[in-house]
Amino acid sequence: MEQVLEILKDVRPECDFAASTNFVRDGLLDSFDVVTLVSTLDAEFGIAIAGTDIVPENFQNLEAIEGLLRKYGAS
C-alpha cells in the first residue's frame, strides 16, 4: 500500500490521501488524475487495466486501488 500511496502523492502532491476514505468524492482525484494514475500503475506494476475497470469505485480509496491491482495480478 505504501507504493500506491507514493504514486498517488506523485499524481497530486498537495493532497492528503491517508486522511480520505473516498478520493473522488472528496475531490482529491478527478478524471484526468485517474487516467494519469492508471497509466502510472500500468507501468509500475507491469499490468494493463481494462477500460471497463476505470470507474470511480475502483479509485475511491487505497483499499479499492489495492483490490484492483490484485485483480490484475500485481504484487
Secondary structure, 3 states (H helix, E strand, C coil): CHHHHHHHHHHCCCCCHHHCCCCCCCCCCCHHHHHHHHHHHHHHHCCCCCHHHCCHHHHCCHHHHHHHHHHCCCC
